[in-house]
Amino acid sequence: MTRRTDNCTITCMQATDIPFAVSLTDHEGWGFFPRDFQIKLKLYPTGSFVARLEGEPVGIISSVEYGEYAFLGNLIVRDGCRGRGIGGLLMQRAIDYLKDKGIKTIELDGVLAAVPLYRQLGFKDKHLSLRLARPPQNGNGDRDRSRKSTAAILALDRKLTGVSRRSLLKAALVDESNTLIAQGRPVSAYALIRKRAGGFLMIAPLVAFGWRQVPGLVDTVVRWHGDQPLWIGVPEPQYRMSQLLVSRGFEYKEPSLRMYSGKRLDYEKHVYGIFGPAVG
């Protein structure tokens, strides 16, 4: 459970570490609530880690597991402690942990400045993970939570992505602060709009059987929530999606790079909006 290198100690994140973790994500402007880490610790109690120097927390990393696939996120080292190899130690600890559990594929969305570190650790480039944001504009705020069953959404997501995201996705679906938009009978497309700290909304994820369903989903999101700041991450191969979003008032932000270690999985065919930079 503990790894030491010189005066740096890596331990599993505990509930008492959540305020520190949130302070780091706040500093980065990533919009995490304490409950985001609480849910991760409940579902994956030994999958997130904290780096300490002389007992003081200085960095974090988290992971989520979807069967034999896992996703790394929230690699942050506190200002003033960077450039000392702490990020690499956190990464290696998380990688070792996941491999010991039999994970076959590990992915992450790397900020461009950190890509050299990830490549050194054996990660390969997959594609850009685009970021688009829409400032508050038009939107009537007239919305109603979809009555599609949670079970139907979970089954659709599993079928279209080929990845079992059931536990974490279910937690997001039952959160009454989020809005679900679903289409089809039986359901064949959905978008989940999640409130984030800092006052913006994430369209995350957006999954559809085919492109014809996507414009209607996006237009409903904009109609319902366009009076608030919106954010979405789009896999680069879904070029039509990014073009559509720009036509609806979204603007490009700095992208990340989707990278993988182990077996490559190509699940992006039906994914038009990612679940999030920290969870895949």
Backbone hydrogen bonds, N-H to C=O, Kabsch-Sander energy under -0.5 kcal/mol:
donor,donor_aa,acceptor,acceptor_aa,energy
3,R,10,I,-1.8
5,T,8,C,-2.2
8,C,5,T,-2.3
9,T,52,R,-2.5
10,I,3,R,-2.7
11,T,9,T,-0.5
11,T,50,V,-2.3
13,M,48,S,-3.0
17,D,14,Q,-1.9
18,I,15,A,-1.4
21,A,17,D,-2.4
22,V,18,I,-2.8
23,S,19,P,-2.0
24,L,20,F,-1.8
25,T,21,A,-2.1
26,D,22,V,-2.7
27,H,23,S,-1.8
28,E,24,L,-1.4
29,G,25,T,-0.8
29,G,26,D,-0.8
30,W,25,T,-2.4
36,D,33,F,-1.2
37,F,33,F,-0.9
37,F,34,P,-0.5
38,Q,34,P,-2.2
39,I,35,R,-2.6
40,K,36,D,-1.6
41,L,37,F,-2.6
42,K,38,Q,-1.8
43,L,39,I,-2.7
44,Y,40,K,-3.4
47,G,44,Y,-1.9
49,F,61,I,-2.9
50,V,11,T,-2.9
51,A,59,G,-2.5
52,R,9,T,-2.5
53,L,56,E,-2.5
54,E,7,N,-1.1
54,E,52,R,-0.5
56,E,53,L,-2.1
58,V,51,A,-3.2
59,G,51,A,-1.2
60,I,76,I,-2.3
61,I,49,F,-1.8
62,S,73,G,-3.0
64,V,71,F,-1.9
66,Y,69,Y,-4.0
69,Y,66,Y,-1.3
70,A,105,T,-2.5
71,F,64,V,-2.3
72,L,107,E,-2.7
73,G,62,S,-2.3
76,I,60,I,-1.9
76,I,74,N,-1.0
78,R,58,V,-3.7
81,C,78,R,-2.2
84,R,81,C,-0.6
89,L,85,G,-1.8
90,L,86,I,-2.4
91,M,87,G,-2.5
92,Q,88,G,-2.6
93,R,89,L,-2.2
94,A,90,L,-2.3
95,I,91,M,-2.8
96,D,92,Q,-2.6
97,Y,93,R,-2.1
98,L,94,A,-2.3
99,K,95,I,-2.6
100,D,96,D,-2.3
101,K,97,Y,-1.0
102,G,99,K,-1.6
103,I,98,L,-2.1
104,K,68,E,-2.3
105,T,68,E,-1.8
106,I,261,S,-2.5
107,E,70,A,-2.2
108,L,259,M,-1.7
109,D,72,L,-0.5
109,D,277,P,-0.6
110,G,108,L,-0.7
110,G,257,L,-2.8
112,L,255,P,-0.5
114,A,111,V,-1.8
115,V,111,V,-0.6
115,V,112,L,-0.9
117,L,114,A,-0.6
118,Y,114,A,-1.8
119,R,115,V,-2.5
120,Q,116,P,-2.1
121,L,117,L,-1.4
122,G,119,R,-1.7
123,F,118,Y,-2.4
124,K,260,Y,-3.1
126,K,258,R,-2.3
127,H,258,R,-1.2
129,S,256,S,-3.0
130,L,128,L,-0.7
130,L,234,V,-2.3
131,R,253,K,-0.6
132,L,232,I,-2.5
133,A,251,E,-2.5
134,R,230,L,-2.6
137,Q,226,G,-3.2
140,N,223,R,-2.2
141,G,223,R,-0.8
143,R,141,G,-1.0
146,S,180,L,-1.8
153,I,149,S,-1.7
154,L,150,T,-2.6
155,A,151,A,-2.3
156,L,152,A,-2.2
157,D,153,I,-2.7
158,R,154,L,-2.1
159,K,155,A,-2.1
160,L,156,L,-2.7
161,T,157,D,-2.2
162,G,158,R,-1.6
165,R,163,V,-1.4
169,L,165,R,-2.6
170,K,166,R,-2.7
171,A,167,S,-1.7
172,A,168,L,-1.6
173,L,169,L,-2.5
174,V,170,K,-2.1
175,D,172,A,-0.5
176,E,174,V,-0.6
178,N,175,D,-1.8
179,T,193,I,-2.5
181,I,191,A,-2.8
183,Q,189,A,-2.6
188,S,183,Q,-2.9
189,A,183,Q,-1.2
190,Y,207,V,-2.8
191,A,181,I,-2.6
192,L,205,P,-2.3
193,I,179,T,-3.1
194,R,192,L,-0.6
194,R,202,M,-3.0
196,R,200,F,-2.4
197,A,31,G,-1.6
199,G,196,R,-1.3
200,F,196,R,-0.7
201,L,229,P,-2.5
202,M,194,R,-2.9
203,I,231,W,-2.9
204,A,192,L,-2.7
204,A,202,M,-1.2
206,L,273,G,-2.0
207,V,190,Y,-2.2
208,A,270,H,-2.1
209,F,188,S,-2.2
213,Q,210,G,-1.3
214,V,211,W,-1.7
217,L,213,Q,-1.4
218,V,214,V,-2.6
219,D,215,P,-2.7
220,T,216,G,-2.0
221,V,217,L,-2.3
222,V,218,V,-2.5
223,R,219,D,-2.4
224,W,220,T,-2.5
225,H,221,V,-3.0
226,G,222,V,-2.0
228,Q,225,H,-2.0
230,L,134,R,-2.4
231,W,201,L,-1.9
232,I,132,L,-2.2
234,V,130,L,-1.9
236,E,128,L,-2.4
238,Q,235,P,-2.1
239,Y,237,P,-1.8
241,M,238,Q,-0.7
242,S,238,Q,-1.4
243,Q,239,Y,-2.0
244,L,240,R,-2.4
245,L,241,M,-2.5
246,V,242,S,-2.1
247,S,243,Q,-1.7
248,R,244,L,-0.8
248,R,245,L,-1.0
249,G,246,V,-1.6
250,F,245,L,-2.5
251,E,133,A,-3.0
253,K,131,R,-2.8
256,S,129,S,-2.3
257,L,110,G,-2.1
258,R,127,H,-2.6
258,R,256,S,-0.5
259,M,108,L,-2.5
260,Y,124,K,-2.1
261,S,106,I,-2.5
263,K,104,K,-2.0
267,Y,265,L,-0.7
270,H,267,Y,-0.8
271,V,268,E,-1.1
272,Y,206,L,-2.4
272,Y,270,H,-0.7
273,G,206,L,-1.7
274,I,233,G,-2.6
279,V,276,G,-1.1
280,G,276,G,-1.9
